[in-house]
Amino acid sequence: MRCPFCSHEETQVVETRDSDEGDVVRRRRRCHSCDKRFTTYERAEIALPSVVKKDGTRADFDPSKIRASMTLALRKRPVSVEQIDAAMERIQDKLLNSGAKEVPSTRLGELVMRELKRIDKVAYVRFASVYRSFEDVDEFRQLIRDI
């Protein structure tokens, strides 16, 4: 590890600690050249698949976009932040466990709809009406019948 103070290549790990959550390792280091100490943090890098949009372009998976869509659909609904976090976790787990390098945006939309249907039917209908671009009331009726 390069020293941030003098750029010397050799440092020594003085102390190592796990975070409370267990997903980050904190290391105190000392530089052999300037003798200054600094802290580094290590965390596993999770490779989520790229998203293939309807127009064929690709983008990095952005969990904040999924969360924003879900939060909008769940606005003024009796759903806790913990429930949203758990739904987000299930979506990301499905993506990671699929092993795919790319995922169509339509698949993401379906995963979000499945989670919303599970935690709040009203939010599910809200999201589906936008996601599926409902044009008339009959499409709402059909969706509600299918619930």
Secondary structure, DSSP 4 states (H G I P E B T S, - for coil): ---TTT--S-EEEEEEEE-SSSSEEEEEEEETTT--EEEEEEEPPP-PPEEE-TTS-EE---HHHHHHHHHHHTTTSS--HHHHHHHHHHHHHHHHHH--SEEEHHHHHHHHHHHHHHH-HHHHHHHHHHHTT--SHHHHHHHHHH-
